[in-house]
Amino acid sequence: MAQAVGRIESKIDGILDDTRDIRTDLADHETRLRTLERARWPLPTLGALTGVAGAAAGVLALIR
């Protein structure tokens, strides 16, 4: 009985270690995703500003 309990305890320890590793990997992935999301936000803004500048240039060309 003691051997069975010992084997179960060692398996549980292994599972807990794996869970800890998974949590660490998940936190790393979250950090990477947040970094990518922060780096990506200027692209739509630059696109919108370029569109507005193009529209303004078109309006100016029509007026003159």
N, C-alpha and C positions, 0 to 999 in steps of 0.2 A: 504493500500500500504506500509506503514511504517513497519507494522508487517511482511509482506512478505519479504521486504528487510532485516529486522533484522534476520529472519530465514535463509535467503540465506547467510548472513554474518556469522552467527554462523556455518552453514554447511561448508562454505569455510574455516573458522578457523580450524574446525575439520580435514578437508582434508589436510590443511597445516601442522598441528601437526602430522598427520599420515605420511605425506611425509618426515618430519623431522626425525621421528622415523625410517623410512625405510632407509634413508640416513645414519643414525648412525649405524644401523644394517649392512648395506652394507660395511661401512668402517671397522667395527669390523671383518666381514667375510674376507675382503681383507687382513687385518693384520694377521689373523689366517692362511690364505692360504700362504701368503709370508713366515711366520715362518715355516710352514710345508715344503715348497719348499726349504728353506735354510737348514733345518735339513736333507733333503733327498739327497742332492747332493753328500755326501761322499760315499754313497752306490755303485753307479756305478763305481766310481773311485777306491774304494777298490776291487770291482770285477775285474776290468781291471788289477789292479796291481797284484792281486792273479793269474790271468790267465797268465800274463807275467812271474811271478815267477815260475809257474808250467811249462811253456814252457821252461824256462831257465834250470830248474832242469831236464827236459826230455832230452834236448840237452846235458847237462853235463853227464847224465847217458849213452847216446849213444856214446859220445866221449871216455869215460873211459872204 
